[in-house]
Amino acid sequence: MRLDRFTVTNYIENGEISASKKEIDGDSQLHWHEFYEIEYLLDGDGDYIIDGKHYPIGAGMFFLMTPTKKAGIKSTPYAVLIR
């Protein structure tokens, strides 16, 4: 199984705070960050998988991901995030 690494250099413009909208259809790739990430689920539901544990998610929920946690989303059937 592939594990993507998101770095400040490759993921955050100018190394500063950034925001983006992401639509997930099915499963997102398992990944980890070298930075903190705040996410808000606009729409959809599913499971947030963090270090192998499944947590149910739904629209209106906030998440704070800490560096080095392995995470991915399994949406049913889709999810829309602001991060």
Short mmCIF file of the C-alpha atoms (twelve columns), coordinates in Angstrom:
data_MODEL
# 
_entry.id   MODEL 
# 
loop_
_atom_site.group_PDB 
_atom_site.id 
_atom_site.type_symbol 
_atom_site.label_atom_id 
_atom_site.label_alt_id 
_atom_site.label_comp_id 
_atom_site.label_asym_id 
_atom_site.label_seq_id 
_atom_site.Cartn_x 
_atom_site.Cartn_y 
_atom_site.Cartn_z 
_atom_site.pdbx_PDB_model_num 
ATOM 1  C CA . MET A 1  0.000   0.000  0.000  1 
ATOM 2  C CA . ARG A 2  1.310   3.418  -1.000 1 
ATOM 3  C CA . LEU A 3  1.652   6.095  1.691  1 
ATOM 4  C CA . ASP A 4  1.836   9.654  0.319  1 
ATOM 5  C CA . ARG A 5  3.813   12.351 2.171  1 
ATOM 6  C CA . PHE A 6  2.524   15.941 2.063  1 
ATOM 7  C CA . THR A 7  5.284   18.472 2.719  1 
ATOM 8  C CA . VAL A 8  5.051   22.209 3.386  1 
ATOM 9  C CA . THR A 9  7.151   22.875 0.271  1 
ATOM 10 C CA . ASN A 10 4.904   20.848 -2.055 1 
ATOM 11 C CA . TYR A 11 1.518   21.394 -0.463 1 
ATOM 12 C CA . ILE A 12 1.278   24.924 0.991  1 
ATOM 13 C CA . GLU A 13 1.741   27.943 -1.244 1 
ATOM 14 C CA . ASN A 14 4.561   30.242 -0.047 1 
ATOM 15 C CA . GLY A 15 4.858   28.182 3.169  1 
ATOM 16 C CA . GLU A 16 1.925   30.116 4.658  1 
ATOM 17 C CA . ILE A 17 -1.664  29.350 5.531  1 
ATOM 18 C CA . SER A 18 -3.696  28.118 2.585  1 
ATOM 19 C CA . ALA A 19 -7.213  26.795 1.984  1 
ATOM 20 C CA . SER A 20 -8.678  24.583 -0.703 1 
ATOM 21 C CA . LYS A 21 -11.834 22.649 -1.492 1 
ATOM 22 C CA . LYS A 22 -11.521 18.934 -2.197 1 
ATOM 23 C CA . GLU A 23 -14.137 16.498 -3.460 1 
ATOM 24 C CA . ILE A 24 -13.596 12.837 -2.633 1 
ATOM 25 C CA . ASP A 25 -15.445 10.151 -4.580 1 
ATOM 26 C CA . GLY A 26 -14.845 6.855  -2.805 1 
ATOM 27 C CA . ASP A 27 -11.498 6.541  -1.030 1 
ATOM 28 C CA . SER A 28 -8.695  9.060  -0.612 1 
ATOM 29 C CA . GLN A 29 -5.093  7.863  -0.714 1 
ATOM 30 C CA . LEU A 30 -3.545  7.046  2.656  1 
ATOM 31 C CA . HIS A 31 -1.169  9.897  3.499  1 
ATOM 32 C CA . TRP A 32 0.574   11.869 6.232  1 
ATOM 33 C CA . HIS A 33 1.497   15.521 6.719  1 
ATOM 34 C CA . GLU A 34 4.551   17.205 8.144  1 
ATOM 35 C CA . PHE A 35 2.249   20.047 9.270  1 
ATOM 36 C CA . TYR A 36 -1.063  20.565 11.066 1 
ATOM 37 C CA . GLU A 37 -4.226  20.525 8.954  1 
ATOM 38 C CA . ILE A 38 -7.715  21.748 9.837  1 
ATOM 39 C CA . GLU A 39 -10.553 20.262 7.780  1 
ATOM 40 C CA . TYR A 40 -14.277 20.964 7.641  1 
ATOM 41 C CA . LEU A 41 -16.663 18.483 6.018  1 
ATOM 42 C CA . LEU A 42 -19.126 20.502 3.903  1 
ATOM 43 C CA . ASP A 43 -21.134 17.585 2.540  1 
ATOM 44 C CA . GLY A 44 -21.229 13.817 2.475  1 
ATOM 45 C CA . ASP A 45 -20.331 11.160 5.007  1 
ATOM 46 C CA . GLY A 46 -18.150 8.115  5.520  1 
ATOM 47 C CA . ASP A 47 -15.181 7.149  7.692  1 
ATOM 48 C CA . TYR A 48 -12.031 9.068  8.525  1 
ATOM 49 C CA . ILE A 49 -9.271  6.491  8.957  1 
ATOM 50 C CA . ILE A 50 -6.515  7.678  11.299 1 
ATOM 51 C CA . ASP A 51 -3.637  5.340  12.168 1 
ATOM 52 C CA . GLY A 52 -5.810  2.354  11.218 1 
ATOM 53 C CA . LYS A 53 -8.858  3.330  13.328 1 
ATOM 54 C CA . HIS A 54 -12.177 4.214  11.645 1 
ATOM 55 C CA . TYR A 55 -14.143 7.249  12.830 1 
ATOM 56 C CA . PRO A 56 -17.618 8.000  11.382 1 
ATOM 57 C CA . ILE A 57 -17.841 11.458 9.776  1 
ATOM 58 C CA . GLY A 58 -20.668 13.625 8.485  1 
ATOM 59 C CA . ALA A 59 -21.373 17.096 7.142  1 
ATOM 60 C CA . GLY A 60 -20.649 19.912 9.589  1 
ATOM 61 C CA . MET A 61 -17.738 18.215 11.374 1 
ATOM 62 C CA . PHE A 62 -14.309 19.806 11.973 1 
ATOM 63 C CA . PHE A 63 -11.045 17.850 12.228 1 
ATOM 64 C CA . LEU A 64 -7.554  18.773 13.346 1 
ATOM 65 C CA . MET A 65 -4.897  16.475 11.905 1 
ATOM 66 C CA . THR A 66 -1.533  16.507 13.629 1 
ATOM 67 C CA . PRO A 67 1.771   15.866 11.854 1 
ATOM 68 C CA . THR A 68 2.781   12.255 11.125 1 
ATOM 69 C CA . LYS A 69 -0.689  10.720 11.612 1 
ATOM 70 C CA . LYS A 70 -1.480  8.311  8.772  1 
ATOM 71 C CA . ALA A 71 -4.923  9.263  7.474  1 
ATOM 72 C CA . GLY A 72 -7.396  8.737  4.661  1 
ATOM 73 C CA . ILE A 73 -11.125 9.086  4.015  1 
ATOM 74 C CA . LYS A 74 -13.558 6.432  2.847  1 
ATOM 75 C CA . SER A 75 -16.614 8.351  1.644  1 
ATOM 76 C CA . THR A 76 -20.091 6.929  1.039  1 
ATOM 77 C CA . PRO A 77 -20.533 7.821  -1.794 1 
ATOM 78 C CA . TYR A 78 -18.724 11.184 -1.726 1 
ATOM 79 C CA . ALA A 79 -17.439 13.927 0.577  1 
ATOM 80 C CA . VAL A 80 -16.589 17.596 0.121  1 
ATOM 81 C CA . LEU A 81 -13.925 19.122 2.385  1 
ATOM 82 C CA . ILE A 82 -12.482 22.560 3.006  1 
ATOM 83 C CA . ARG A 83 -8.919  22.296 4.258  1 
# 
